[in-house]
Amino acid sequence: MTVQFKKSVLAIALYRGTLLCGAIHLPLNPVYTPAEVSYFLIDATPRVFVCGPSKQNGLAAIANAADVKTVLMMNATGAGTLADAAKTAT
């Protein structure tokens, strides 16, 4: 799972959740440019990419071009498509 999110308690919770499910967590600096994010997504080949709402529209196409299967969003309160997916998975 590749994550581009600000440092916060939610980012730590996301990191812990990634480890608990046995996945690899690749954090990306939130100030990386789209070209830099593209490089990491192509190189790491993650199945899931999580970003903040302000970056979702711009990075979704980049993630899709890098063959990332799932692009999810989480805002500063934890709401978003990541939380929605977690609710439907349990």
Secondary structure, 3 states (H helix, E strand, C coil): CEEECCCCHHHHHHHHHHHHCCCCCEEECCCCCHHHHHHHHHHHCCCEEEECHHHHHHHHHHHHHCCCCEEEECCCCCCCHHHHHHHHHC
